[in-house]
Amino acid sequence: MLTDIIAKNLTVIFCGINPGLKSANDGHHFSGRSNRFWKVLHQSGFTPYQIEAVNDTTILDFGLGLTTAVARPTSRADELSKEEFDNSLESFKAKITEFQPKYIAFLGKAAYKAFSKKKEIPWGLQPEDFCGSRVWVVPNPSGLNRGFTLDDLVVSYGELYIGIQSS
């Protein structure tokens, strides 16, 4: 199991789909060499330097947190079943209600689609809140997600950063 890095009233909680096997084994979020999360977070303006996965808890220093939609580690997110998302929804809602981040940034569309029960999800800011938090959907930074280049990710996360600054 990978532990959430979370506190009350954060600006953004980044919500991954589920832990990768390496991250779960290491005990640190986004520790896989091919995962671009920490690089993208820095290059899009959220952090003044690139955090190393072993120092993942320092993300709290910037008003940011980390969680996952489903706790079970897998090598690929598409190994999760609809039932696993359904079974995670109530505990996820309780977590968001308790910690009340200003924004939840879902990393990829899969978890938010499952939680919202919507068939189509656009990228970016969503029209509805989730347990009192604004919702933003950004591409998944996984190295397996080759549909988005590093530059594409930085632009998308940068839009989130700018959106937060202007709200």
Secondary structure, DSSP 8 states (H G I E B T S, - for coil): ----B--TT-SEEEEESS-BHHHHHHTSTT-STT--HHHHHHHTTSSSS---GGGGGGGGGGTEEEEESS---BSSGGGS-HHHHHHHHHHHHHHHHHH--SEEEEESSHHHHHHHT-S---SEE-SS-BTTBEEEEE----TT-TTS-HHHHHHHHHHHHHHHHT-
